[in-house]
Amino acid sequence: MRALGSGARRWSVTAGASIAVLAAAVMLPGVATADEPTAEAVAAADWLAGEIDDAGGMPGMVGTDWGLTIDALIALEATGAAPDVAQRITDGLKLHVRDYNSYDAWGQPGQRVAGATAKLLYAAVITDSDPAAFGEYDLRQETIDLIAGPEAGLEDGRVKDLVAAPSVDNSNTFGQSLAVLGLSRSGGVPQNAVDFLIDQQCSGGGFRLYPYAFGGSVVTGDCDEQGDAAVLDPDSTAMAVQALFTAAALDDVDGAEAAARKGADWLKSIQNGDGSFGGSGPTAAANTNSTGLAGQALAAAGYQVEADSAADWVRKHQLVADTAGAASAELGAIAYNGDSLTEARTNGIAQFQRDQWRRATPQAVLAVAQVSMGEIGIVTPTPHPGGGDDGETSPTPSPTPSTGGTPPPMKQLPVTGNPVLTIAGFGAALVVAGLVTLHIARRKELS
């Protein structure tokens, strides 16, 4: 789920200040969350923890996938599960920053992938690491340095890839949202970065994944100018809603709350009757990735009935003891859709399918955990053995940052701490499944 700077060379590049702070009592607009995740959420996170290798990385189809590793880290931090594994991931990320957000390993130094950089910044924030000294790198400054200025015209405020030909700028709304989240929570976010994110919203409330028509490259300032060419993406909308709610809590950021509320209303309006969501393009059918992100955003907006409905749909796709069948060794993992769940129950999770489960589970569990992207790392979850649909989650407002600017002044800021067709000959069904997974991996910054 990411944009790639050069897909032919790279399978897993996205999508991803040292500040002394005072605890703030600022309330995030519309946010309600539970501080005790259900047993289902913890089980999913524990399954993910078991997939992390000794070096702190999540195996991808080709080597370690650091974007997917951060997805797992987000899930662990959202649930409070396996803190030792979360620390191992954090330590591993610090050693592999340039393996994820640059082309250094391909002999092209100095280039930066915007979504990956922003995702690393967010990882630093939610783990209570120093964003200005994450290993050897100042991730906050690196993210700020990728923000285009007024001289970029319609791209003013866009968090852009810094790449040289033949690579192209594939930065998108997912990465922009991660940047707004990470910057808002580490000292403040420039208004133009927030404005560019808002520019990706069409009048109906949904956000486009890219700032241009699908398959094109010319940036348009108004989403509505694209007409039918504007592909509104539920997953990107869910991320943008949470980023804008987070930015809205800052003293000197304008326009964010209204856009976030409008986006949440759009998500609410497109939710399927069974609680599920689909994405866009090849992922338009109902799936747990899209449902996880959308459910998380609905909870952040205070739409608890709809958020709970999304969580219930996700739970129905989780491997549990009574019904796991041949996949009884994989309890807690969440299937991408019903077909994947049925296949696992019948035959277990085949090695060539494992990548899909590793990508589905981190996002899906966010609907069940119901801790927003703006709160992960601020609200410390306390796992408990309860669970199910007994209404145990008690929405409570959460403290969030209060700062902003370019460069931002330090105010009250509680800093706290997502390609697969490698096996030929499995037939058309495997090809389709692989293409969907590849699309998921390429289109968003959570991989």
WORASUL-V545047 format. One line per field, one symbol per residue. phi: phi as a letter, one per 20 degrees, with the letter a starting at -180 (. if undefined). psi: psi as a letter, one per 40 degrees, with the letter a starting at -180 (. if undefined). burial: b if it has 16 or more other C-alpha atoms within 10 Angstrom, else e. A space follows every 50 residues. Layout:
phi: ???
psi: ???
burial: ???
This chain:
phi: .aedfbffdbecef...fcecdfddeefgmecbddcffffffffffffgf efefencefdfcmfdfffgfgffgffffdmelfffgfffgffffecgffd dbdgfdmcfnecefffffffgfffffdmeefebemdcefffffgfeefeg femfegnfedfdcdgefcfdgbfffgfffffffgecppcfgffffffffe eeffofdefdebfgndbefdfdgffflfffefdgffffffgffffffffe fcddnfffffffffffggfdfffenecdecmfdffgbfffffffffffff enefffffffffffgfddfcgfcflfdfedgofdffbffffffffecmef gfefgfffeffffgfffefldfffdgneeefdgbffqndemffdfcfcfb fbarpbfffececfecg..cbedenenffffffffffffgfeecedb
psi: gihhdgddehdfh...ihhhiihifhhhhehhiiegiiddddddddddde ehidefihhadgahgdddddddddddddeeigddddddddddddefdeed eifdeefgieiihddddddddddddeefihdeggbeigddddddeehiad eebeehehhihgiiieiiheiaddddddddddddefeihiddddddddee hidediiidifiiheaehhhdhdddebeehhhhdddddddddddddddei dfhieddddddddddddddehideeiiibibefdihiddddddddddddd eegddddddddddddeeihiddedbefeefhdihidadddddddddeahi deedddddddddddeddddfhideehddhhigiieaaafefehhhiiiii igiiigiiihbhhghi..fggehieeidddddddddddddddeiff.
burial: bbbbbbeeeebbbbbbeeeebeeeebbbbbbbbbbbbbbbbbbbbbbbbe bbeeebbbbbeeebbbbbbbbbbbbbbbbbbbeebbebbbbbbbeebbbb bbbeeeeeeebbbbbbbbbbbbbbbbbebbbbebbebbbbebbbebbbbe eeebbbbbbbbbbeeebebbbbbbbbbbbbbbbbbbbbbbbbbbbbbbbb bbeebbbbbbbbbeeeeeebbbbbebeeebbbbbbbbbbbbbbbbbbbbb ebbeebbbbbbbbbbbbbeebeeebbbbbbeebeebbbbbbbbbbbbbbb bbbbebbbbbbbbbbebbbbeeebbebbebbbbbbbbeebbeebbeebbe eebebbbbbbbbbbbbbbbbbbbbbbbbbbbebeeebeeeeebebebbbb bbbbbeebebbbbbbbbbbbbeeeeeeeebbebbbbbbbbbbbbbbb
